[in-house]
């Protein structure tokens, strides 16, 4: 009997190709966007992390509640004390990511990679040994040990052609010979997208107990709970605070589980918001198809009544109609999978390289396909059940009477209208979300940066090896490179720095202002930028007070500083900052910096709108020269990217061992700084457009069917003197009333939903009146247009023909 239902349903769908195509396309759109987002949610939130017993891995961190610090890194000395004195952890490891590691081996040009410093226990704690060679051992991770390195599978294959003999070979890392001892498995780039790993002990001379820049992972001991481990480490922290009060006073310990570290709350919120958005799209699609089935059931009510008269029970009729609905869902599934495949490809293309951690990967895997089939069956039941039950309730005698076509129309009409109202309401929620993201993205696009990005080119170079261990050597090399670059045709000016605007870098921290004592731990914070003298000229910002840093002050490492207007206002609100002094509260240098000038604010990052510019000081580059140095260049005319080749050549002429990387125009960097808002804007806009299309089809379908059912009524109205504009007002008014009710409900729903995405918005409130009003007006106009076509058909009704047909 089940096969008979399938055959009958299949024949029925073939006989109504228009209905079938519209229903399948509507559902395929809903299923496709749902499968796309489910695949991303699966890759980000649901997929098990690639470590054995990952639920036993915890991430301890430093805290200082008195200073308002709820989560900070760990110093190497504190890590050693935790490692040696804890009683609750089976293993503990430390690492520091985003280290520039340059390979120079004579095979090709020097190449810089993002690497990580790791303790020898890390890979064992993660349960991920090298695929080739051996892991780090305690003999590798101690001061004075022979330098060793482990390569990623990607570096091994691309630079060394997957040569297994590379293990045991000596290569140059940052100018020092390192022995390759292993190659990690494919796609392993811990912690995020690092490609080389070296022991941490070779770099500890750079740090003090104050330098809390390490990340620590730990594995809980047998039967140990995270709360017990925190209490254990807190005791150690209290002992350290008593032993080292100057460095560790008020510093404690907090802890997160691995999932909290890998899945920040903000990411989780956005994933759930997107999943909610596509669920609304699917519900709108289901509402549309349910309306189509209601209309189809109304047309078939005589057929259904005859079947009932011949002995078919109500359950039998419901089962038959439900089978048709489920078949529509199953037919839509392959098309939905194709849409999802294309959606994932577009998503991959929209995300810049290395912006997603290596352990996040999405694809149409078995779970995604099972989800697709599941929602296909479920949607078939959801949108098919109500029409099937309505059809099964038809009054047999009334249905068999001639002219009783509208006998059950009242209930069905109310259900169809309710579905249209729901579609409009859900569409408004999605369109408001899309509007907020698009406006946020446009605000970022138009945000005033404080300088013109169009003539600027940026890149980074790295100073590897023992030749650049001294600050003087770094400063001399950078001075030579600047001289060469600024002499190039088409270059107006350039500066070197430990940062690049909209890129990264800089240092700083809390500062002590001369003559303004404050309680320890409550010092104001600034960003400290070490830059060569032509920063202001290259960026193109004005000097509002004082003077620039001179070449002689750069050469003699004189502790002078330019400050931005924000720092001047915050640190000396009622005084002239010129000739005032400040120093860093926690720094290797105790120099007092004298303020010699104030420059206009410009933005280092696309920060939030509440504080777009951070208080910043700019000091001579020679005071804090860095191995990883940024170069910003202003060109006189043309596209700044055109000078890239010439600049590379000049750097190579200065020192052929220096790798050049991160070559981008300043405008590219600015755009890259808000790629997430752009991505969310596009995604929610697509969801909103799909929802709007489906809602428009729903309004049109209901009114079109209503006109076809009211031909006699309209004919009578016209025969009694109603004019065509009255008929137009009647039909359009019905559509607009449904839309307005949906809009009112949608506004209430949107107010309850938009707060979830407020952390991703820039300079726009989650309850933005313009977005709510604009979307409401737009939906009203869309409903008006969707109502006009059926209204035109109603206006064309000939009363004589209509009455004769009835």
MARMIKOL-512377 format. One record per residue (C-alpha): residue in three letters; x, y, z. Coordinates in pm, whole numbers, plus 50000, padded with zeros to 5 digits. Layout:
# residues N
ALAXYZ...
//
This chain:
# residues 806
UNK500005000050000UNK502945023350074UNK504355017649724UNK500905024949584UNK500865058349768UNK504305066849627UNK503285058349270UNK500055077949298UNK501875108049450UNK504525106949178UNK501895106648903UNK500095135549069UNK503255156549086UNK504055149748720UNK500545160548618UNK501075194248791UNK504545204848673UNK504075241748760UNK503085234349118UNK505875208449153UNK508625231149019UNK507655260549241UNK507345238549550UNK510645220849487UNK512565253149417UNK511185270049731UNK512165240649946UNK515535236049777UNK516445272049862UNK515505266750227UNK517285233150248UNK520355246050064UNK521055275750289UNK520325254150595UNK522785227350486UNK525425253850410UNK525255269250755UNK524875235650931UNK528085224250763UNK529905254950900UNK528375250451246UNK529395213851235UNK532965223351144UNK533195250351411UNK531095237851702UNK530135201351669UNK533145183551524UNK535305166751793UNK538635183851845UNK541595164951697UNK543145154552027UNK542575123052231UNK540535128752549UNK540165165352458UNK537735170452747UNK540655165252988UNK542665194252841UNK542395227353029UNK543925261652972UNK545205279353287UNK545785316853265UNK546855345553487UNK544385369353651UNK544705402053840UNK541245412253956UNK542515442954139UNK543835456453808UNK540695445453624UNK542525417653434UNK540365386453409UNK542545367853160UNK546235372153077UNK549135350852963UNK551695333753184UNK555365341953238UNK557915314753172UNK559065314953534UNK555485311253660UNK554955282653413UNK558025264953550UNK556725268353906UNK553285255253802UNK554965226253623UNK557255216553908UNK554935220954207UNK551405211954097UNK549755179954227UNK546705177553999UNK547995178553641UNK549335148353454UNK551185171253211UNK551555208353140UNK553025226652841UNK553675262352729UNK553895278852391UNK554015312552223UNK552595316551873UNK553115342551600UNK556895340351605UNK558655349851283UNK560945321051184UNK562955324950867UNK564375295450674UNK567525301550472UNK569005269450332UNK570435277849991UNK567565260549807UNK565715292949728UNK565175327849865UNK564895331350244UNK561315325450351UNK559575337550663UNK556965315750834UNK554695320851129UNK556035296851389UNK555645288551755UNK557945284152053UNK556875252952240UNK557905233552548UNK559005197852484UNK555835184152649UNK553335200852416UNK552885175652134UNK552755146952382UNK550055165152580UNK548055169952260UNK548555133552165UNK549905143251822UNK553445130051759UNK555385138451442UNK554495117751136UNK558185116351041UNK561185117551272UNK560875123451646UNK559285147051896UNK561115172352110UNK562685157752422UNK563835173152752UNK567375174152614UNK566185197952337UNK564335221752568UNK567035234552799UNK569355264652785UNK572425257652576UNK570885228152388UNK571655222952020UNK568955241351821UNK566365218451659UNK563195224351458UNK560085204851356UNK558515212751019UNK554865212750920UNK553805188750649UNK553105218650422UNK556665232650452UNK558145197750409UNK556235191750087UNK556435226449934UNK559995236650020UNK561625202350046UNK559555182349795UNK558535157250067UNK562155145250093UNK562325121150389UNK566065127150414UNK565405162550536UNK565225147650889UNK568695151551035UNK569625179450796UNK570845213150927UNK568965243850802UNK569245280250902UNK566415293751119UNK566745331051191UNK570415329251103UNK571225300051336UNK571755264051224UNK568915241351341UNK568665203851291UNK565375191551148UNK564215163651380UNK560635157951262UNK557685165851037UNK554175169451180UNK551105152051029UNK549185168350741UNK546925197550833UNK548495201051181UNK549305238051228UNK548965242651604UNK547945265651763UNK546245282851474UNK548175283651147UNK551835279551247UNK554225260651021UNK557425256851226UNK558075247751590UNK561235253251796UNK561935247052168UNK560985275652392UNK564155274252604UNK566275290552335UNK564325323052380UNK563745325752754UNK566605350152793UNK564285376052637UNK561715374052916UNK561265382453282UNK558665371153534UNK556685402453442UNK556435391653079UNK553165372353074UNK553135363352707UNK552915325352713UNK549885303452664UNK549695272652886UNK547905239752819UNK547495212553079UNK545955178153103UNK544055169453418UNK545275140253622UNK543135108953669UNK539835116753845UNK540845153353887UNK538245180253819UNK539055214353676UNK538005231054003UNK540595210654194UNK543315220153945UNK542465257353976UNK542645255354356UNK546005237654330UNK547495264154100UNK545985292054310UNK548005279754608UNK551165281054399UNK550265316054277UNK549795327854636UNK553245314754727UNK554755332354425UNK553035365154520UNK554615362554866UNK558045353454726UNK558075378654437UNK555795407254551UNK557135432154298UNK556305409854000UNK553475387354126UNK551495406954382UNK547715403454318UNK548285378354037UNK546175346854054UNK545045318253829UNK541935311753621UNK541115282553394UNK539085273953085UNK538315240952923UNK539555234352570UNK536205241252405UNK536045275952560UNK539525283852427UNK538855270752078UNK535315284252057UNK535075319652198UNK531615330552309UNK531435356652034UNK531995330451762UNK529455307451922UNK526875335351929UNK527375343251560UNK527135306651464UNK523855303351650UNK522585335951498UNK523305323351146UNK521705289951223UNK518635308151349UNK518555329551035UNK518575299950796UNK515985282251009UNK513725312150946UNK514415308950572UNK513425272250586UNK510255280150781UNK509325306250520UNK509885280550244UNK507745255450435UNK504995281350477UNK505055288150105UNK504755251750009UNK502055246250272UNK500095274450110UNK500545258149769UNK499325225149907UNK496315241850068UNK495395257449736UNK495975224249560UNK493825206249819UNK491025231249760UNK491105223849389UNK491145186449460UNK488435186649727UNK485895169949500UNK488405142549414UNK489155137249783UNK485435136349865UNK484795110249596UNK487615088849736UNK486085092150080UNK482665082349940UNK484225051249789UNK485485040250131UNK488835057450187UNK489215065750556UNK490465099050687UNK493795083850792UNK494225069150443UNK493615103050281UNK496005120850521UNK498665094750452UNK498325099050076UNK498575136950090UNK501425135050337UNK503295111450105UNK503065137749828UNK504465164250061UNK507365142250175UNK508195133949813UNK508455171249738UNK510935174350023UNK512995144649904UNK513025157249545UNK514235191149671UNK517065175249874UNK519555169249586UNK519025204449456UNK519495217649811UNK522775198249840UNK523985213849514UNK523115248549649UNK524985240349972UNK528055228649780UNK528155261649592UNK527515280949914UNK530485264850089UNK532725272549792UNK531655309049804UNK532235309750180UNK535755295850138UNK536515322049872UNK535205350450093UNK537485342750390UNK541075355850365UNK543835329450394UNK544935319750745UNK542065338650908UNK540445306151026UNK542355283051266UNK543565250651111UNK541335228551328UNK538185244351179UNK537145228250852UNK533735225050693UNK532535202550415UNK529535182850296UNK530395152950510UNK528235124350632UNK526695145250911UNK525785172950667UNK524155148650424UNK522295131250708UNK521115165350828UNK519925173750475UNK517925141750444UNK516555146550794UNK515285181850735UNK513955171350393UNK511775144850557UNK510885167650846UNK509905196750626UNK507765173250419UNK505865163850732UNK505745199650867UNK504395216650555UNK502285186950446UNK500495178250768UNK498255208850807UNK496985208450444UNK496435170950465UNK494395173950785UNK492405202850640UNK491605182950328UNK490585152550532UNK488065173750728UNK486035182350417UNK482265177350450UNK481385149350211UNK477845160950122UNK478815197650077UNK481855188549872UNK479785167349630UNK477195194649578UNK477615215149264UNK478865249849342UNK480045241549691UNK483605250049609UNK483935274649890UNK482265254250160UNK485475247850347UNK487215278750220UNK486895298250540UNK489155276150750UNK491645271750469UNK491665308850391UNK492425317150752UNK495275291850759UNK496695304950431UNK496525340750558UNK498215330750885UNK501045314550690UNK501555345950481UNK501625367350795UNK504255344050942UNK506355346050624UNK506315384050625UNK507205385050997UNK510155361450957UNK511325379850645UNK511355412550839UNK513555397251111UNK516075385450849UNK516015417750653UNK516535438750966UNK519555417051054UNK520885420750700UNK520335458450714UNK522255461451042UNK525225441950906UNK525275460750577UNK525105494250755UNK527845482950991UNK530025473250696UNK529335506350519UNK530175525250839UNK533515507350850UNK534095514850483UNK533385551650534UNK534975554850878UNK537475583050901UNK540935568150946UNK542705601150997UNK544815596650683UNK544565587750315UNK545355550950256UNK545405552049875UNK549075562249814UNK550565538750076UNK552315505350034UNK553315482750324UNK555495452450375UNK557505435250644UNK561055422150651UNK562835401350914UNK566355406151050UNK567575370851128UNK570755357851284UNK573415368051528UNK574385397251304UNK571295415651427UNK571395407651797UNK572405442851900UNK569995472451870UNK572695492051687UNK572965465551415UNK569215465151362UNK569055503151346UNK571925505251095UNK570345479650861UNK566975496550874UNK568565530450811UNK570305516550502UNK567085501150369UNK565175533750423UNK567845553650242UNK567695529949946UNK563875529049931UNK563425566549962UNK565825571649671UNK563605551249436UNK561735570449163UNK558105575449258UNK558715572449633UNK557905603649832UNK558835591050177UNK558975559750393UNK559305549950755UNK560225518350941UNK558465508551259UNK557545480551493UNK553975483951367UNK551955489751049UNK548625508051063UNK545725483351027UNK548315455751053UNK549825446651384UNK552705454751613UNK553545481551861UNK554135477552231UNK553345498652532UNK551405492852850UNK550885512653167UNK552705545753202UNK553895567453488UNK553365604653426UNK555885627353593UNK554255647553866UNK551045626953866UNK551385598154111UNK548615571954093UNK547895539954283UNK549915510454160UNK547915489853913UNK545775519453806UNK548245536353575UNK546895548253237UNK547735526652936UNK549145537652602UNK550475522752282UNK554185529152224UNK555305529951862UNK558995529751770UNK559255545951426UNK561825563351208UNK561525601251166UNK559345602750852UNK556255586251006UNK554135617851005UNK555145627750654UNK554495592850516UNK551145587450686UNK550095622750605UNK548915635450945UNK549295670851069UNK551455683651353UNK549165703751582UNK551775714851838UNK555535713351883UNK557985697451640UNK558975664551475UNK561635639851586UNK564925648651415UNK567425626151241UNK570015633551508UNK567605623051785UNK567035590751594UNK570785585051558UNK571525592151926UNK568515572652063UNK567285603752241UNK564175595752453UNK561755620452296UNK558195613852184UNK555435626351962UNK552035619352110UNK548615618951952UNK545825642552050UNK544005615352245UNK547025609152470UNK547485646552522UNK543845650452626UNK543765620152855UNK547115624353034UNK547325662553046UNK543735674853015UNK544355709053171UNK548035713853089UNK550325719352794UNK551885684852725UNK554965699152551UNK558105691452757UNK556135669352996UNK557645635353069UNK556395599653105UNK557835564653118UNK556585529253096UNK555735514253434UNK556805479153333UNK559635479653082UNK563205469753028UNK564025506452980UNK563445532053254UNK563965561653021UNK561765591853074UNK560345603052739UNK559985640352681UNK556975651352475UNK558175673452190UNK555075674451969UNK551415665551928UNK550055650451607UNK546495645851489UNK544775613251575UNK544855585351321UNK543645550251365UNK545935520451405UNK543055495651383UNK539395495351288UNK538455497351655UNK534995501251796UNK533165533651761UNK533235541452133UNK537025546252133UNK538295546951775UNK541755559951865UNK543945547252151UNK546345570752332UNK549655566252151UNK553245578152168UNK555775576751882UNK559455574351979UNK562685570451774UNK562935536251610UNK566495531951739UNK565195530852098UNK563295498352039UNK564345483151704UNK562675450151621UNK563625419551421UNK560195419351256UNK560095454051102UNK557295470650911UNK557955493850619UNK555335519250506UNK555945537750179UNK554175567650022UNK554245569749643UNK553925601749443UNK551565588349176UNK550035556549043UNK549135524149218UNK551405518749520UNK551695481349444UNK553725489649130UNK556825497549338UNK556855463449509UNK559445447649283UNK561845477149310UNK561535477949690UNK562215440649712UNK565335445349503UNK566635473149725UNK566095452350039UNK567865422949872UNK570735446149773UNK571045457550133UNK571035421850270UNK570095391850058UNK569255370950366UNK566285392450466UNK562885376950387UNK560175400750266UNK556585391750344UNK553075405450412UNK553265427950105UNK549985447250083UNK548685481650003UNK547405501150301UNK543925500750153UNK544035462650131UNK545045461450497UNK542195484550591UNK539675463150405UNK541115431650559UNK540625445650909UNK536825442250881UNK536425411450662UNK534155395350923UNK531595423450907UNK531695421950528UNK531165384250533UNK528265386150778UNK526715414250574UNK526815393650257UNK525495362250424UNK522595378750601UNK521795398450285UNK521545365850091UNK519305351150360UNK517155382450353UNK516845382949973UNK515825346249968UNK513305352650245UNK511925383150062UNK511565363349739UNK509735335249917UNK507495359350108UNK506625377449784UNK505685344349624UNK503565336749928UNK501635369549912UNK501155366149537UNK500055329849565UNK497475336149836UNK495945366149659UNK496015348949320UNK494185319149464UNK491775341849651UNK490885359749328UNK490275326649151UNK487935316049433UNK486065349349440UNK485345353249070UNK481595350549126UNK481705375649414UNK483725400049207UNK481355395348913UNK478375403449135UNK480145434349275UNK480885447148925UNK477315439348807UNK475985459549099UNK478055489749001UNK481455485149162UNK484165502448964UNK487505487448874UNK489345508649133UNK487045493749397UNK488075458649290UNK491745469649292UNK491315483749643UNK489645451649760UNK492395428049645UNK495395450349717UNK493935459450053UNK493815422650150UNK497495418050063UNK498585449850239UNK496625441050552UNK498335407150571UNK501725423850520UNK501095450050789UNK500115423751046UNK503255404050954UNK505395435350979UNK504035443651324UNK504765408551451UNK508155408751279UNK509175441251450UNK508425425651788UNK510455394751694UNK513345415351554UNK513605435451876UNK514075402752060UNK516675388851818UNK519005416951710UNK520685420252051UNK522485387151982UNK524525402851703UNK525315436351863UNK528945426851934UNK529575424251558UNK528045457951473UNK530035489751417UNK528565524051488UNK524985511451457UNK522645501351738UNK520865467551736UNK517535486351757UNK518425511251484UNK515215530151385UNK516365535651028UNK516855498350968UNK513505488951123UNK511595516450940UNK513355511150608UNK512775473650606UNK509125478250709UNK508485502750424UNK510335480450178UNK508295449950277UNK505075470050249UNK505975480749896UNK506915445149806UNK503545432749931UNK501845460449732UNK503605449649412UNK502905412849479UNK499205421649530UNK498905442449215UNK499165414048963UNK496245393849109UNK494335426649146UNK494775434148776UNK493365399648699UNK490395406648927UNK489755439948752UNK489535421548420UNK486675398548537UNK483655400648302UNK480525398948523UNK478415382048254UNK480935354048198UNK481595350248571UNK477895346748655UNK477235323248364UNK480135300348468UNK478755298548820
//
